[in-house]
Amino acid sequence: MRPYSVGASPALCLFLLLPFTPAALASEIRVVPGAIEDTRSNSPEYAGLSLEIKLEGAGSEDVEAVRIQVKSAKDNLGSSLFRAASKQKRGSFDKLGGSPFPPKIVLANPPRDASSLNISLELEMFVPKRDPAARLRLDGFLSRLDKPLAHSTLKSAKVEVIPLSQKEYLDREAKNRPTREQLMARAKEDGLSEKEVELALGLMEAFSKMGEGEGPAENDVYLETKDPDYRLIDWKVIDKDGNELPSGGSQSTGADKKLWKLSLREKPPADAALLLTIRTSKATVSESFELKEVALP
Amino acid sequence: MTRGRILSSIFLCGVLLLAPSTVLGQAKGKKAPARATPTPAPEPAKVTASLGTVLDRRSAGKPFPGSLQIVLKLDGEDAETVKQVKAKVKTALDDSGQDLTQKESSGRQDQWVPRTLGRPLEANLELASPQRKATAVRELTGTVTLHLPLRDPSATVLIPDVLTRIDKPLDVPALTAQKVKLALVSKQALEKEKQAAKEKEKAKKAKEKKKKGEGMEEMFDAMGDAMTEMFERLFMTAGDNDLILKVSDPGKKVFSYDIAGPDGKLVESYGKLDLEGYTILRLFEPVPKGSSLRVNLVTPKAFAEVPFSFSGIKLP
């Protein structure tokens, strides 16, 4: 049988496929600067420049998450604003739309007499529309607790997902709870001062106690995920018709292995399914962008 | 969301939670009653101000405008005994000639800020954002007012074993002499007061309706609702560990309150909220049995002023 046997010529089919090629996507999407904050201080722990980025243009609404890599950043006087933290290891993707934390880049402070910035960056854009396999529905997960879910997409993405019983969640949570020293080290890596870390840890303890005992445990869904390549973009619980079950939000702990607790408004039905959003290679597009003459505040 | 962002957000939340009571009071839309301005002490305090962190937050596209924050470190023999500080900037000019004084009080500027236990004494000055081309703050002058209750024995009234006196007036001659009436109120008593206030308003409304006709009904309904709402807010905002004080202080003689445990150590508080004749003392932990209430009064000797004057502060 010939391919494209619905009466269309191969040329027409090629034309129909064009809008989904990386080149076509890049030609439509623009990266524009959002809010900029130049925090200057004689205490280095507070200092730095952050610039939020926004996507505009046709097709930008289909981009669900991005990861930014700064290639170069210079002010108009020629100083390089790269700093150790901006030569980041490639981390997780930032979700777009509805997130209180838009994607941003972090640079060193330009001198006071500088007036603008020029930045080259590479943007990896996750566009799930490009690959139906990016949405993975796993039915009956509530009857397969405490065992890894098996699926070829998960395997190829090196993502491990284990739906947990409450007991197993609590056991693993207690076992994996990071020590105060580990939290301190991690927070310092993120640029917080010792004083800030102490205060943050105290508040974290207070907040963790605040949620205790709220809502019946039967409404909660627990997962453990392992995702070394940052492929798991999102997960939710849906009913048999595909509607998302309303929740009061989720919380997670851990780094290499993450423990999740999703507090649903009601007890999930036995036939509830897990809907995972996986960043497949086909759904990811990388493009380079330039931000020119971004005015400094 | 990265851990850095989470921690930063939590830290920001924490800073807001730990904001001084006056700020919290204003955030609720009700201005806390103004405190009497203490007369400067006859003897200056042995405290000096030096420059600490300078933070120039410059932003565009953010909901909050930029600002320049300068921390003054307060050191000296008397610094240990200071309980609260209030900073007031008189002049602030950058080297481009721009006036950096905030036209309206914002953040911690011109507000009493309780000292955080275990931290060095500091005062935060909040100034307007200097121009980018400016390189220094040419001139910065002002005053830090300190609250030092230990300098004046008559400035602190101690009410021992205060938990045994819940729902009874805290009659103490030193307070009566200042026309201050205090009572520690339980939530149960508050509920009764709420009901009584409702009944009183109902009766008043009925009486006025009879006297002046239907037109006044709406107004009295609104008044009754406002009273009930105030009690509801008290219930909503008072946490399990908090103490609720009913306060009558026409001469504004009370400056602050402390809770001291049976060992004399202060029970850590995260501020207070003044609400229409009531004060909620926010406490991290339940008040231990045998604790005392310390009422700090406004007396001239309990306050001191430390003037400051700096020039050529390099902008980061």
Interface residues (C-beta under 8 A of the other chain):
Chain A: G34 A35 I36 E37 D38 T39 R40 S41 N42 S43 Y46 A47 E52 G91 S92 S99 F101 N109 R112 D113 S115 R186 A187 D190 G191 L192 K195 E196 V197 L199 A200 G202 L203 M204 F207 A255 A295 L296 P297
Chain B: M1 T2 R3 G4 R5 L7 S8 I10 F11 C13 G14 L17 T53 V54 L55 D56 R57 R58 S59 A60 G61 K62 G66 R119 R132 K133 A134 T135 K314 L315 P316
